[in-house]
Amino acid sequence: MTPCRPVGTVKIEGRNYSAQTDGIFLEHDTPVKVIEVDGTKITKKKKT
């Protein structure tokens, strides 16, 4: 995964996708959880 500021790239099942957070910045390789998919828009948050 690339850094998210708040948009970046995430790898899901071996494929890269553009995704965004809900406004927070995430560093490179931070584990994330997909919280919403709306068409081609993927929203994620930091995995706890």
C-alpha positions, 0 to 999 in steps of 0.5 A, a space after each residue: 500500500 502507498 501512503 494515503 493523504 487521504 487517497 492512495 493505493 491498496 492491494 486487495 487479493 493481489 490487485 492494486 486499487 485506488 482507495 481513500 480514507 475518511 480524511 485521515 492520513 495513513 503511512 505506507 503499509 499500514 494494515 487497513 480494512 475496507 469499510 465501503 465500496 460504492 461503484 469504483 470508490 473504495 473507502 478504508 480505515 486503519 485496521 484495529 
